[in-house]
């Protein structure tokens, strides 16, 4: 599986993100594309002697979205951000997933405009997998929306069902 990771998102980025990515490629059968300020990413990767052997690709993105920035402003002013560039790679088929620990509102806004919503869905939702005794349960929404109508909760259920069916092959 190919996963795009926003190297500039979250606390202590890119250091913490790069460390997590290196752990992931050592333990899992994944290919990672790190998006962000390539010089900073390379500096962090160079701390690992064998990093060139890892299935890690670096794609430069010149803009960084800060945690305090309003999503509406970011959509207009940071079209070369690690978030937007990463989501464009998913849209083009370069990767199957995008991961960011950055500005949640900006990720959801860019995802909505870049990847679009499913037909019949009013809002995006954050999905998380919760471990259970029999595998995993999918929880939607884990933080994107604070004021949902009942129809939107129903839509989240449909999306969770589809996610579980596609990712785990069961519902």
DOZA-491642 format. One record per residue (C-alpha): z, x, y. Coordinates in steps of 0.001 Angstrom, whole numbers, plus 524288, in hexadecimal, padded with zeros to 5 digits. Each point is the difference from the previous one (the first is absolute). Layout:
REM residues N
ZXY;...
//
This chain:
REM residues 171
800008000080000;7FCC0804C780DAB;80A297FD3E80A68;7FF098027880E91;80CD98041D80645;802FA7FFE380E8B;805A480DA3801A6;804617FD2380DE6;807E27F3B37FD31;80E9F7FF2B7FEC6;80BD480837802D9;7FE2D80EB17FEB6;7F14A7FEDD7FE2F;7F819807157FBCD;80A2A808797F900;806957F5127F850;7F3117F94D7FCF1;7F9B980C7B7FAE8;80BE1803097F795;7FF3D7F2557FA2C;7F1768012F7FD78;801C280D057F90C;80A7B7F9F97F74B;7F7087F46D7FD2A;7F439808157FBF0;8088E808637F735;805B07F41D7F90B;7F50F7F5E280057;7F19C7FF7C7FD14;7FBC17FD8180E11;7F6F2805D980A10;805367FFFE80DD5;7F8EA8007B80CF1;8093D803EC80AEC;7FBE17FAE080D56;804B9805AB80CD0;8007F80C418082F;7F9D2809567F63F;8064580C4780591;80DA37FA6B7FE5D;7FCE37FADF7F264;7FA7D80D1B7FB9D;80BFA8070A80568;808E47F75B7F7C6;7F78F8011E7F3D0;7FF9C80ED280150;80E8E800267FCDD;7FC0D7FCDF7F1F9;7F99480BF37F9DB;7F77D7F8557F699;7FC437F4B1808FC;7F175803377FF84;8002F7FC467F194;8055D7F26E802E5;7F7037F41980103;802717FF2D80EA7;7F5A27FE6780A71;80281800E080E9A;7F8CB7F790809EC;8024B8029B80E5E;803F27F4F78091E;80290803B080E0B;808AB7F4B38043F;80E0E7FDC07FBCA;8064F7F295800FC;80E23800FA8044A;80A4C7F6917FAEA;802AD7FA1280D6C;7F1D87FCB480327;7FBAD7F1D3800B4;7F5EE7FC687F595;7F7577F90F80A01;7FF3F80C618083A;7FDCF808C87F438;7F4897F79D7FB5D;7F909802A280CD7;803E780DFE802BC;80186807227F2FE;7F39C7FD877F84A;8008280DF87FAD3;80DED7FED67FB08;80439803D47F25E;802547F18E7FD30;7F2647FB8080421;7F8FD80B7A7F99E;807897FDCB7F363;7FCFF7F17F7FF8B;7F1A5802DB802B1;80006808C17F3F1;8058F7F4E57F7D3;7F5E97F69180586;7F4EC809647FCA6;804B5801057F1E8;804BA80E1F80111;80D867FBB37FB7B;806D77F4737F9CB;80C457FFDD80842;805C78040680D10;80E2D80425801C4;8072C801FC80CCD;80E388013C803CD;7FBF57FEB080E31;7FF417F4F0809D9;7FFBE7F3C17F77D;7FA5E7F75F80AA4;7F4E1809888026F;7FD16801267F172;7FF767F1357FE82;7F7C27FE5580C45;7F62D80A727FC20;7FFA77FB007F1F7;7FD667F22380496;7F49C8042380891;7FAA980A9E7F701;8018D7FA1C7F279;800D87F1AE8040F;8085F7F56C7FA16;7FCCA7F8AF7F39B;7F9267F3158022D;80A317F57F80239;80AE08098B80394;805CF7FF1080DA7;8080A80C898006A;8014980CFC7F92B;80C54802A87F831;806DB80C0B7FAFB;800FE800527F132;80A17807D07F88D;8023D8019E7F188;80DC97FDB37FB49;80393805AA7F2BB;804F67F6357F607;80412800D37F1C5;7F2457FBBB7FC23;7F7F1807FA80997;7FE377FC5880E2C;800C47F44B808EE;7F7FF7FF6080C68;806AC7FC0880CB7;7F83D7FB6180BC1;80349800A280B4D;808B980BD58011D;8006B8014880EA4;7F3647FCBD806EE;803257F2278042F;80C517FA35805CB;7FB9D7F1FE8025D;7F7EB7FA517F4FF;7FBA87F2207FDA4;800A47FA407F262;7F1408010B7FE5B;800BE80E92802D8;80AC1801BA7F5E3;7F70D7F9167F65A;7F50680968803BA;8091F80B887FDAF;802677FA967F25C;7F1627FF6D7FD63;7FE6880DFA804DD;80B5E804A87F794;7FA097F9517F429;7F2E8806A280282;8069080D2580231;807967FF0D7F34C;7F4067FBB67F873;7F75A80ACC80597;809D280B2C7FF94;807D27FCAC7F3CC;7F6847F7517F8A7;80A0B7F52E7FEDD;806A67F56E807E5;
//
